[in-house]
Every structure is written in structure tokens, then in C-alpha cells.
């Protein structure tokens, strides 16, 4: 099929007509009224894409004919996140996919059976069983034995955490407390007391930008044009990435290509150059860095020669990068939320990079020892969460019931999301008996099969989803049909001070939006008053009311948004940082308190061996896909990549007799998967790459259940593997 606009639009209309013929319209009475109407009914709706975790809120404008979407286009001129990429347009195929889950389903076969024999039930029956399981668990074992979880999309976080609180469980977790971004935020907090590195755009006036481990065209496409403007204005760019990415091709004046999991060593090598050549901000460092003398002594060990040996980066390139970053000011670091923290030294690796900001004096003390807030009072960046709305007051006295406390105590001081990677241990020890999940995919975990086995042992479990996914759902008791991003009201979008609501299309079948499901469960357990009686719009009004606004204000101003005009809170007098010492902490007080290495120390990662000579980067993103989304249910995107590929350098491929398309076997100490070779110069010799989220080639089965002791984050980007041609 050609991919022109007209042919795509014609396909949309044909698919829409087919969907209507399949009785996918949301209401039989609506269909009868439509059939009786003399003229076709046309309308326009607005919502956001959720394929990139819901975070960018890229706007979508939908045109319907007789209730069926016939065209999707950008929200309109002036909308902050626009236009959408291919992932946004592809949500149409998800919307009308004949395999969509449209009704609540309940297992009827015993757990572990080859066929769970899910049968359709009513919403009332589903809520009755869920409420019964929750009440029984609380009576027999205590509310803390129930774990509430939000995966992807992130949008339900606020509502599900509210449900967890009103139930009485402090054990609320998310995909960010498995392996997404929270460890890098924790690293920032350990040094500066707040987040200081950016995952977005350079600040105005930036003259040097260090892009560390992120690839804008694939992971943050809306930012690419904006970053290019800095390049056109003469900004210098240093790109750190083993891969020859589009970001490196577009921006890099210096491209450093380290091996995996050596961020702390490379950063220490750069710091050594900066300090030894007196390029650091001496006055700032001596006054405002806690542990400065110890830090200087530590980085002296990382001579250019030793840094080259550890990282594989030529010392001349590393020295050039260090000098540029320290002398071309103001400079800034843009980083990924994940690439530097998926190893057994996650937090300290990332802290090493953060300290480059400090030693060059790039972040001066804050007034009042805290960063000035860019947001009005009560601001909440949905889909993230707020203690007031989510009623943290109901569980704050239950801190000692956190299931992650014995494993990662420093982590528990930093975030209210429980670290979820010890889930099998919790279940096996009887500490978790009920599991309620939204947007849940078991493949997020290393050694996935151990988590499947844990699900099988639970007293009760449920999940919401757009589709029935056997690899994740077969051990659950109930699956609930979630409304797609095109069918839901909550949450609204916030860009700075501006808010946008939605005008969603009616939901198909009996699908309900995640916020509604969470709060209706709250109502079913007798907490309807605290859960807005299950109404997502009422819940949004509860938030907007802080600023004397309502959802009606948003819908009355759909295309232009509503500006929040409340004043920013005043800052106290004085200056400093929101850390225990009031300074930037090269020597972290928080880590020292719990017995962890207080300096941003380098820890040796796994090394290649004769048996496993290649290092693997899992999660080498593609431009058209996020995680496991779109793999099975969006044919347009599957046209771009229909099967799992392992990227491999031409020299490594030649040694193994491999050509693009050849079937391969990838093995590690911990597992084996089958894939197909993709011979490419994008990766250097000695390193291979594999996108995650393929059911038939789950790369996380190659990874060990070994974790950074500070954050609990897994070893996903330091493992050695072997790749060989698969024989019949």
C-alpha cells in the first residue's frame, strides 16, 4: 500500500466503514439513530497520543462520519506538542482493530492451565469480585499485602495511587520503579537535591550542549527541530553514544562512543582533564561542593590513558570534549532517562555525569536553598502524581509497610513509588497476595518467567488493557477493557501554565477509561466519596479547582487552552541547595547514611569473554515504536519492522558468516532468544543492539536479576552475549 496522504485517508475511511459494519460503534441506539438520519453525521473530536508514555501529550484532531473516525490530523496551530509522528496516526488502527478487548473477562480455568478459558462478565460482576478480593485480603492479611501498579501508558498514575491510598496500601509502583527514569532523577537529587539535567531542550543562550545517551529523532522527535536551531546558531555539540545515531550525524562536533555501563569512568576522565587544566570553577567548587577534596583525589585516578582503556573512547576525543564543555559556556547536558542507569552501578554512574555540571559552575546556588518553581501553586504534571490529590495522608504513617524497604532503603527516602523488581520475592514470602495493574506487561522484567510464576501464586490479580495479551494475562483472574487514548477525558494536558482538555470519541463496546476504572473500584470498596464517585471529569475538576478552573473551561477553549494565572510562591531568603549539607554533594549524605559508596564511583561492569564476546544494548529504539506498543495491533508500523532484529557491526557479522535477514541465536549466561541479523555500521565492533518488547524474542530473558543496590534498577545494558547463525 502506498503511503501517500490520500491513499492513507481512503484507507481510514474504508476501515472506518468496515468497523461500523462490524458493529463496533459504541451504542446500538446510536447506530439506529444514525441509520434513520437523512444526512451523514459529522463531528470533530480532540485528544492526545499516548504512545510515548503519554508524556508529550502530542495533540490529535479526529474527524468522524456517523460516529466513526475517518481522519486524524494535528490538533491545530498553536498547540504546544504538534504535529504527531507516525505513532500518533497509527492509533487509528488500534482504535478499530477487531482484536480489541471490549468487555470485562474472567478466567474460569485453574491458574497454570494451558488455556485460562476467559469468559465475558459484566462490569458489576467484575467490580464485585475485585472488591471482594480486596476486602478479604485486608481482613485476613492487611492492606499492605495488596500492590497497585501502573505501567504504560502512565496516564492512570494519579487515579490508581488514589485508589491505593483509600484502600490503605502504601505499596504503589510504576514502570518507573522498575526500569524507566527514576534512578536518574535520584542521582540528580543525591548531588543537587533536585533534578538538574534536562531530557528536553537546551536553555536559551546555550553555547555548548553535551547530549549523553539519547537520540532525539527516535525518542523525542518533537524536540529535534528545536535543537537543530541551536546548531544553526553556532552551539557546539558533544554526543556520547556507542551508536552512530541520527543525533550524532545531525549534531556532533565531537562524538564519543564508549562501551556500555562506563558512564562514571568517562565522566571522571573528563573531570580529571577539566580540573588538572584548571578549567573548573575553582571558587564555586571550594565553596559549594561538599566532599570536593575527596572528589578531586578520586578523579585523579582516571588519567586519559586509563579512561581510554576502560571506556574504549580515544583519549584525544575525550580530552577535546572535556575542554569544549568547560570553556564554551554556558554549557548544558541533555540526557536520556534510561541509557545511563540500566546497570548495576546506575545511580553512581549517572552521578558522575551530573558532577560535570557542578565542577564547571553551571548551576549556581538556589535562592532559599531550593530551585525556584516554574509552576503555579498546586501544579501537578500529569500523569505524575501529587500527594494532595492522591491522599497520601491516608498512608504516610505506614512507611514501614513498604515492601521495598528491606532491599533499597535509600530509594524509599527519595520516592513514594515502591521498587517493583523484587515482586517474586514478595509473593514467595507472602508479602504480596493481591495485584491490581493498569497497562501491565510482564516483559518489562528481566527473567520474565520468574514473574509469570509469581503471578500464578497470587490470591487475586487483575489488569486493564486494550487487548488480551496471553504472555501477560494468562495468569490473571480478571482483564478489564480500557478505553484508548482517543476515548478518554483524563488526564488533561499541562504545558507550563497552559492547560488543554479533551473531547473524546465515544468508547467502543464496554471499554472504560483507566481513571474511571480505578475510581469505580474505590467506590466498590466503599470509598466513593474520596474517589469522586468514579467520575474522571469530577476528579479533574478537583485538581483544576485549585486554580479556580473547571473541565468546562477547558472544553469551552479546546483549541486555544486555558492559562493558569495564580502567582508563584515566594522563596525564602538565603541561598544554597536542597541537600542535607546545603551544597552540591560530590559526597552524598543520603548514600553515606545507608552504607553506599558516597562518591560517584566507577564499578566494573560485565566484561566480554571468549564464550560471550559481544556486549548488548537492549532497548535500541526505533523511530516508529515505543516499548512493546504497536507490535501486534498496528499493521502500518509493522510494515516498517515486521520481526525482531539484532543490530550487528559488519566486522562482527563477517566473522560469523551473517548477512541481513539471517536467523540468529543470541545467548547469555542467563538465557537464549531467536532473532534476525541486521548488519549495520550504526553500532561499533564488539557491541550489538536489540529492541525490547518482542514476545517471540524477549531480550529481557537474556538479562540477570541483578540490580544496582542503591536504586534497584536492573542490568539491561552491560551484559555480554554471543550471536551465531541459527541452523535448521
C-alpha positions, 0 to 999 in steps of 0.5 A: 500500500502506498503511503501517500496522504490520500491513499492513507485517508481512503484507507481510514475511511474504508476501515472506518466503514468496515468497523461500523459494519462490524458493529463496533460503534459504541451504542446500538441506539446510536447506530439506529439513530444514525441509520434513520438520519437523512444526512451523514453525521459529522463531528470533530473530536480532540485528544492526545497520543499516548504512545510515548508514555503519554508524556508529550501529550502530542495533540490529535484532531479526529474527524468522524462520519456517523460516529466513526473516525475517518481522519486524524490530523494535528490538533491545530496551530498553536498547540504546544506538542504538534504535529504527531509522528507516525505513532500518533496516526497509527492509533487509528488502527488500534482504535478499530482493530477487531482484536480489541478487548471490549468487555470485562473477562474472567478466567474460569480455568485453574491458574497454570492451565494451558488455556485460562478459558476467559469468559465475558462478565459484566462490569458489576460482576467484575467490580464485585469480585475485585472488591471482594478480593480486596476486602478479604485480603485486608481482613485476613492479611492487611492492606499492605499485602495488596500492590497497585501498579501502573505501567504504560501508558502512565496516564492512570498514575494519579487515579490508581495511587488514589485508589491505593491510598483509600484502600490503605496500601502504601505499596504503589509502583510504576514502570518507573520503579522498575526500569524507566527514569527514576534512578536518574532523577535520584542521582540528580537529587543525591548531588543537587537535591533536585533534578538538574539535567534536562531530557528536553531542550537546551536553555536559551543562550546555550553555547555548548550542549553535551547530549549523553545517551539519547537520540532525539529523532527516535525518542523525542522527535518533537524536540529535534527541530528545536535543537537543530536551531541551536546548531544553526546558531553556532552551539557546539555539540558533544554526543556520547553514544556507542551508536552512530545515531541520527543525533550524532550525524545531525549534531556532533562536533565531537562524538564519543562512543564508549562501551556500555555501563562506563558512564562514571569512568568517562565522566571522571576522565573528563573531570580529571582533564577539566580540573588538572587544566584548571578549567573548573570553577575553582571558587564555586567548587571550594565553596559549594561542593561538599566532599570536593577534596575527596572528589578531586583525589578520586578523579585523579585516578582516571588519567586519559590513558586509563579512561581510554582503556576502560571506556574504549573512547580515544583519549584525544576525543575525550580530552577535546570534549572535556575542554569544549564543555568547560570553556564554551559556556554556558554549557548544558547536558541533555540526557536520556532517562534510561541509557545511563542507569540500566546497570548495576552501578546506575545511580553512581554512574549517572552521578558522575555525569551530573558532577560535570555540571557542578565542577564547571559552575553551571548551576549556581546556588538556589535562592532559599536553598531550593530551585525556584518553581516554574509552576503555579501553586498546586501544579501537578504534571500529569500523569505524575502524581501529587500527594494532595490529590492522591491522599497520601495522608491516608498512608504516610504513617505506614512507611514501614509497610513498604515492601521495598524497604528491606532491599533499597532503603535509600530509594524509599527516602527519595520516592513514594513509588515502591521498587517493583523488581523484587515482586517474586520475592514478595509473593514467595514470602507472602508479602504480596497476595493481591495485584491490581495493574493498569497497562501491565506487561510482564516483559518489562522484567528481566527473567520474565518467567520468574514473574509469570510464576509469581503471578500464578501464586497470587490470591487475586490479580487483575489488569486493564488493557486494550487487548488480551495479551496471553504472555501477560494475562494468562495468569490473571483472574480478571482483564478489564477493557480500557478505553484508548487514548482517543476515548478518554477525558483524563488526564488533561494536558499541562504545558507550563501554565497552559492547560488543554482538555479533551473531547473524546470519541465515544468508547467502543463496546464496554471499554472504560477509561483507566481513571474511571476504572480505578475510581469505580473500584474505590467506590466498590470498596466503599470509598466513593466519596474520596474517589469522586464517585468514579467520575474522571471529569469530577476528579479533574475538576478537583485538581483544576479547582485549585486554580479556580478552573473547571473541565468546562473551561477547558472544553469551552477553549479546546483549541486555544487552552486555558492559562493558569494565572495564580502567582508563584510562591515566594522563596525564602531568603538565603541561598544554597541547595536542597541537600542535607549539607546545603551544597552540591554533594560530590559526597552524598549524605543520603548514600553515606547514611545507608552504607553506599559508596558516597562518591560517584564511583566507577564499578566494573561492569560485565566484561566480554569473554571468549564464550560471550564476546559481544556486549548488548544494548537492549532497548535500541529504539526505533523511530516508529515504536515505543516499548512493546506498543504497536507490535501486534495491533498496528499493521502500518508500523509493522510494515516498517519492522515486521520481526525482531532484529539484532543490530550487528557491526559488519566486522562482527557479522563477517566473522560469523558468516551473517548477512541481513535477514539471517536467523540468529541465536543470541545467548547469555549466561542467563538465557537464549532468544531467536532473532534476525541479523541486521548488519549495520555500521550504526553500532561499533565492533564488539557491541550489538543492539536489540529492541525490547518488547518482542514476545517471540524474542524477549531480550529481557530473558537474556538479562540477570536479576541483578540490580544496582543496590542503591536504586534497584534498577536492573542490568539491561545494558552491560551484559555480554552475549554471543550471536551465531547463525541459527541452523535448521 
